[in-house]
Amino acid sequence: MQFINRTISRLLMAVLLAAIIAGALNSTSAQQPTKTPDEDVVRVNTDLVQTAITVVDKQGKFVEGLSREQFELLIDGKPRSISFLERVTSGTEREVELSQRRQSPISTPAPATGTVRGRTVIFFIDDVHLSLSSLNSTRQMITHFLDTEMTAKDSVAIASARGQIGFLQQFTNNKEVLQAALARVHVQPSEQRTFGMGNVPMSELTALTIESKPDTKQNSVMQVYVEECLKTSGPSGDRRTAITLRESCERLVKSNARNVLMQTGHATDGTYQSLESLMRSSARLPGRKIVFFVSDGFLSQGGPFGNNLSNKLKQITDAAQRASVVIYSIDARGLVSGTLDATNNLLPDANGRMAALASTEIFATQDALNALAEDSGGRALRNQNYFDRWVDKVLDETSNYYVLAWRPSTEEEKESKFRNVKITISGRPELTVRAPRGYVETVQSETPNASSTEKPKTSASHLNDALADYLPSKSLQAVLSVTHLDTPKNGPLLTSSFQIAAGGLDYGNDDNQPATVNLAGVILNDKGKIASSFQTQLNVKPLSSATGDSSGIIYSHRDLLAPGIYQVRVAARDERNGRVGSAMQWVVIPDLSSGRLTLSSVLIGGQVVENAKNTEDTAQVQLSVDHHFSRSDHLGYWIFVYNAKRAASGATDLVAETQVLQDGKVVLTDSRKLNNDSPDRDRIPYGANLSLKSLRPGSYELRVKIVDAVAGTNATQSSSFVVQ
């Protein structure tokens, strides 16, 4: 114990002195890629169509144990045989494998490994059709999810129809980044008003009612607006003038209705385009994706944009099917009365002619929300106020599902056309099947030989492509760890440590030549602009076969950056075999000038590296990059506390509450009081060693909460680690 305390003390002092964090080599073993045996693969046509479906009973519970023979599949009303069926659990390795083989060979069923990858969740905020009050409710709902439901393994993105979020519209599990993305969403109420007739309101449904029934005598809504127009025209005078004024008002009302439909049609088309783009861009992400589409509703079709919007809806359904996306829509208006009031955007009418329209307005604007959800295999939440519970329930009910696949049986079915899909359970009418309503079948055209049309890529272009891609390149195994802390002399220090699996490098034909690795990195701010960049070339000696050394090669880059949100992207390329590995990570550097209680990153697995040539009493610090440990290890972790308040005596009163979580459940806890004897009053260190003996192999989250009893505040930092 005395040795451990001495090690912690020296490590903390080394960090305080801004010594080099991370050495050139790390003894952590690198994981080698595994290969799937050929005999485990059933070869099928590459034009296989695959879809995810959820089957629930009357209580909404997932139905287990269904076989392929129990499912009935209809394509455009015609029976189709099912080629493949498997029950899948969200977040498992098996789900990733199946999603990567969509429209490609599918392996035979295999037992789930139990390794949880986490959920992929998207909150799509329709800021085109959203009121200020609805936006506030939406923020509360998403904040509740971030605070209480999101785990370290989840990948979450917040997107908006108008694209206000910008560079922060990316997947992450960093709560602060997601909160910053949510804060960027604003609404601009665009209540539709008429021109030339007193600026009275005209809703989209009102405009569609006028457009679809242009005969004034048969259209009571039209009559209301014509009468309103006549009021603004003044006295009519003789009968001929009155007739002329009425005809003029009828034309004006029809023109306003057409303009309203054109404006709302453009707005809805923009929302659909943003949503479809999101669907297609997420297709490369593994596993099933859950999209919460939050909106105040709009008409699904009608007016000049009717056919176009209908086709857009089919394209979104197809994109969702191909990307394994399920949409759950939320009417952010919550529980509404449906009566005529100021919120309806309808013209008041003392004769009650607008009352019927008011009663159908809410249902008409929910049509699109219903279609988006049901056509993708999800559900719509409407006329309810319990948004938080809805999100929790959806994530729970989508944790299990079936993957079903079939092949087009005729050449006609391979033509580019929307195909209607219906799936039922034979003899079980009480069960509900939620599945995409269709897809667009397209013919895969032959592509020209890339070698004859494209120039070979250079090493720099390979690295640039990897840095620009939102998905990591994995042909060369690599991992990134980013930490920040505040140094006494220079302020915020960001350390980006990139570990490359030495076993994946090419050491020549005789395995005895140095490997050459080109490495490049870029640090982007929250606007997507470059804050810093670096590049280097590493010469790596061959592995020692005698010792069985399979260590990872670590390169660390340090930057002094201003407080803010950053994304670090790093890529490496083996110059001999061309393999590329990349990784990215978000980090938030706090602003200490705010005076709030703030923490550094959690520093994990640090080791004091002795240097015989060093004559001073300082040491180099080497932190774990991949955060992989064996059960026999002790996990050392350290953190620095900034802006701690002091009592009148000058003493602090800080307590560190540590939790270890797996899949969101707490498995270990620890609570300790911090010492007051720190040599640096502005940077109070805390370190401890955690025994891993009681933890089973798997992924975990280490969460450290510092409670300041003097100020009555607390701050939390977390990091992930793996027990092997």
Buried (B, 14 or more C-beta within 10 A) or exposed (E): EEEEEEBBEBBBBBBBBBBBBBBEBBEBBBBEEEEEEEEEEEEBEEBBBBBBBBBBEEEEEBBEEBEBEBBBBEBBEEEBEBBBBBBBBBBBBBBBBBBEBBBEEBBEBEEBEEBBBBBBBBBBBBBBBBBEBBBEBBBEBBBBBBEEBBBBBBBBBBBBBBEBBEBBBBBBBBBBBBBBBBEBBEBEEEEBBBEBBEEBBBBBBBBBBBBEBEEBEEBBBBBBBBBBBBEBBEEBEEEEEBEEBBEBBBEBBBBBBBBBBBBBBEBBBBBBBBBBBBBBEBBEBBBBBBBBBBBBBBBBBBBEBBEBBEEBBBBBBBBBBBBBBBBBBBBBBBEBEEEBEEEBBBBEBEEEBBEEBBBEBBBBBBBBBBBBBBBBBBBBBBBEEEBBEBBBBBBEBBBBBBBBBBBBEEEEBBEEEBBEBBBBBEEBEEBBBBBBBBBBBEEEEEEEEEEEEEEEEEBEEBBBBBBEBEEBBEBBBBBBBBBBBBBEEEEBBBBBBBBBBBBBBBBEEEEEEBBBBBBBBBBBBBEEEEBBBBEEEBEBBBBEEEEEBBBBBBBBBBBEBEBBBBBBBBBBBBBBEBBBBBBBBBBBBBEBEEEBBBBBBBBBBBBBBEEEEEEEEEBBBBBBBBBBBEEEBEBBBBBBBBBBBBEEEEEBBBBBBBBBBBBBEEBBEEEEEBEBEBEEEEBBBBBBBBEBEEBEEBBBBBBBBBBBBBBEBBBBBBBBBBBB
